[in-house]
Amino acid sequence: MNSFLIALQFITIIPVKKQLKYSEKDIAHSMMYYPLIGTILGLVLVLINLIGTQFLPNLVRDSLLLIFFVLLTGGIHLDGLVDSFDGLYGGKNKKEILSIMRDSSVGVYGVLAVVLLLVFKFTLLRELSLPRRNLILIIVPTISRWAMVMAVYLFPYARKEGFGKAYKLYLKKKHVLIAMLWTLLLTLILFFWKGALILGVSFLTIWFIGNFITKKIDGLTGDNYGSINEIMEVVILLLMILFY
């Protein structure tokens, strides 16, 4: 329960009114609950969608969905997206890239990345088919949180020290398998064979992004994990539109 509450507190704004144990191992082990937390966030989005469909114009409803995609996590993953793009496209070598990503100021690449991603995400939300809209809202944050777990497990950590290093050091295969099992079962239950195809494409996307960043800085950072979550949400929304 401690690890679950740590995950809930770290990647959402849901308040946890309990004193938690924050060892590096506990923080890393909490990642096995990331897809489950994503499912919970998805259920909140479904509630917003249901209420919005009943009482609001569709454009307003979808605007609220986009807002809550951001608010439910406190924008933490968007912050990682901004830092990642600023660093990867503003730095000339590993040292410069890592330095820029750690800088609290925001550059033009980061601004462009977040604006374009949000515009695209809103467009995709507008195009979701009504019969499967709620199922898609559940699975998108589930798979995107699983993507962060896979990114941590598959690729080295780029910095010699940093908060994200604990994830890499103490995330074990059993935690990855638990996260994978939840994601796989839920995706297959909701979308059958197309769910397996979506997961396969999602894995290839994670592999491509992870390798692209690793070639530049010899691994990934905490900011990159957050950016992968944001990019995967858009990728999964797009796949759902293509398949349905």
C-alpha positions in Angstrom: 0.0 0.0 0.0 2.9 2.4 0.7 4.2 2.0 -2.8 0.8 2.5 -4.3 0.3 5.7 -2.3 3.8 6.9 -3.3 2.9 6.4 -7.0 -0.4 8.2 -6.4 1.3 11.2 -4.8 4.1 11.4 -7.3 2.3 11.4 -10.6 -1.1 12.8 -9.7 -2.5 15.7 -7.6 -4.7 13.4 -5.7 -4.0 14.2 -2.0 -2.6 11.4 0.2 -3.3 12.0 3.8 -0.9 9.6 5.3 2.7 9.6 6.4 4.6 7.7 3.8 8.0 5.9 3.8 10.1 7.4 1.0 13.2 5.2 0.5 14.7 4.9 -2.9 13.6 1.3 -3.2 10.0 2.3 -2.3 10.0 5.0 -4.9 11.2 2.6 -7.6 8.9 -0.2 -6.6 5.9 2.3 -6.8 6.3 2.2 -10.6 4.6 -1.2 -10.8 1.4 0.8 -9.9 1.8 3.5 -12.6 -0.5 1.8 -15.2 -3.1 1.3 -12.4 -2.8 5.0 -11.5 -3.3 5.8 -15.2 -6.5 3.7 -15.2 -7.8 5.7 -12.2 -7.0 8.9 -14.0 -8.8 7.5 -17.0 -11.9 6.8 -15.0 -11.9 10.5 -13.8 -11.7 11.6 -17.5 -14.6 9.3 -18.3 -16.7 10.9 -15.5 -15.9 14.3 -17.0 -16.8 13.1 -20.4 -20.1 11.7 -19.3 -21.1 14.8 -17.5 -19.9 17.0 -20.3 -21.8 15.1 -22.9 -25.0 15.5 -21.0 -24.7 19.2 -20.0 -22.2 21.0 -22.2 -21.5 21.6 -25.9 -19.0 19.1 -27.3 -16.3 21.7 -27.9 -16.5 22.8 -24.2 -16.5 19.2 -23.1 -13.4 18.3 -25.0 -11.7 21.5 -23.8 -12.3 20.3 -20.2 -10.9 16.9 -21.0 -7.7 18.5 -22.3 -7.5 20.7 -19.2 -7.9 17.7 -16.9 -5.4 15.7 -18.8 -3.0 18.4 -17.6 -4.4 19.2 -14.1 -4.7 15.7 -12.8 -0.9 15.3 -13.0 -0.1 18.9 -12.0 1.6 19.3 -15.4 4.6 17.3 -14.2 5.0 15.4 -17.4 4.5 18.4 -19.6 7.4 20.0 -17.6 9.5 17.0 -18.6 8.4 17.5 -22.3 9.5 21.1 -22.2 12.9 20.4 -20.6 13.5 17.4 -22.9 12.9 19.4 -26.1 14.9 22.4 -24.9 17.8 20.2 -24.1 17.8 17.8 -27.0 17.4 20.5 -29.7 19.2 23.3 -27.9 22.3 21.5 -26.8 25.2 20.4 -29.0 26.6 17.6 -26.9 25.7 15.5 -23.9 27.0 18.0 -21.4 25.1 20.9 -22.9 21.9 18.9 -23.3 21.9 17.7 -19.6 22.7 21.2 -18.4 19.8 22.8 -20.4 17.4 20.1 -19.2 18.3 20.9 -15.6 17.9 24.7 -16.2 14.5 26.0 -14.9 14.1 28.5 -17.7 12.0 27.7 -20.7 13.3 27.9 -24.3 11.6 28.2 -27.6 11.9 24.5 -28.4 10.1 23.6 -25.2 7.3 26.1 -25.8 6.8 24.9 -29.3 6.7 21.3 -28.2 4.1 21.8 -25.5 1.9 24.1 -27.6 1.9 21.8 -30.6 1.4 18.7 -28.6 -1.6 20.2 -26.8 -3.1 21.4 -30.0 -2.7 18.0 -31.6 -4.1 16.3 -28.5 -7.2 18.5 -28.5 -7.7 17.8 -32.2 -7.5 14.0 -31.5 -10.0 14.3 -28.6 -12.4 16.1 -30.9 -12.2 13.2 -33.4 -12.7 10.3 -30.9 -15.6 8.1 -32.0 -18.5 8.3 -29.6 -19.2 4.5 -29.1 -15.6 3.9 -27.8 -14.7 7.3 -26.4 -14.9 6.3 -22.8 -12.9 3.1 -23.3 -10.2 5.1 -25.1 -10.1 7.7 -22.2 -9.4 4.8 -19.8 -6.7 3.1 -21.8 -4.7 6.2 -23.0 -3.3 7.2 -19.6 -2.9 3.5 -18.7 -0.6 2.7 -21.6 1.3 6.0 -21.4 2.1 5.3 -17.7 3.2 1.8 -18.6 5.4 3.4 -21.2 7.4 5.2 -18.5 8.0 2.0 -16.7 9.3 0.4 -19.8 11.5 3.4 -20.6 13.1 3.1 -17.1 13.7 -0.6 -17.4 14.9 -0.8 -21.0 17.3 2.2 -21.1 20.3 3.4 -18.9 20.0 6.4 -16.8 22.0 9.3 -18.3 23.1 11.2 -15.2 25.6 10.1 -12.6 23.2 11.2 -10.0 19.7 12.5 -9.8 16.2 11.7 -8.6 15.4 9.4 -11.5 18.5 7.2 -10.8 16.6 5.5 -7.9 14.1 4.2 -10.5 16.8 2.7 -12.6 18.7 1.2 -9.7 15.7 -0.5 -7.9 13.1 -1.2 -10.5 13.1 -5.0 -10.9 11.8 -7.3 -13.5 8.9 -8.4 -11.3 7.7 -4.8 -11.0 7.8 -4.4 -14.7 5.9 -7.7 -15.2 3.1 -6.5 -12.8 2.8 -3.2 -14.7 2.8 -5.1 -18.0 0.2 -7.6 -16.9 -2.3 -5.0 -15.8 -1.8 -3.0 -19.0 -2.0 -6.1 -21.2 -5.1 -7.5 -19.5 -7.0 -4.2 -19.5 -6.1 -3.5 -23.1 -7.2 -6.9 -24.3 -10.4 -6.8 -22.4 -11.4 -3.4 -23.7 -10.1 -3.7 -27.3 -9.5 -7.4 -28.0 -6.9 -8.1 -30.8 -6.7 -4.5 -31.8 -5.5 -3.8 -28.2 -2.6 -6.2 -28.7 -1.7 -4.4 -31.9 -1.9 -1.0 -30.2 0.4 -2.2 -27.4 2.8 -3.6 -30.0 3.0 -0.2 -31.8 3.3 1.5 -28.5 6.3 -0.6 -27.5 8.0 0.1 -30.9 7.4 3.8 -30.3 8.9 3.7 -26.8 11.9 1.8 -28.3 12.4 4.4 -31.0 12.2 7.4 -28.7 14.4 5.7 -26.1 17.1 4.9 -28.6 16.9 8.4 -30.2 17.6 10.1 -26.8 20.1 7.5 -25.7 22.2 8.2 -28.8 22.4 11.8 -27.7 23.0 11.5 -24.0 23.8 7.8 -23.3 20.5 7.2 -21.6 17.4 8.8 -20.3 16.6 11.2 -17.5 13.5 11.9 -15.4 12.5 14.7 -17.8 12.6 12.2 -20.7 10.3 9.8 -18.8 7.8 12.5 -18.5 8.1 13.5 -22.1 7.6 9.9 -23.2 4.3 9.8 -21.2 3.1 12.9 -23.0 4.1 11.7 -26.5 2.6 8.3 -25.9 -0.8 9.8 -25.0 -0.9 11.5 -28.4 0.4 8.4 -30.2 -2.3 6.1 -28.6 -5.1 8.6 -29.3 -3.9 8.7 -32.9 -3.8 4.9 -33.1 -7.3 4.7 -31.7 -8.6 7.0 -34.4 -6.8 5.1 -37.1 -8.2 1.7 -35.9 -11.7 2.9 -35.0 
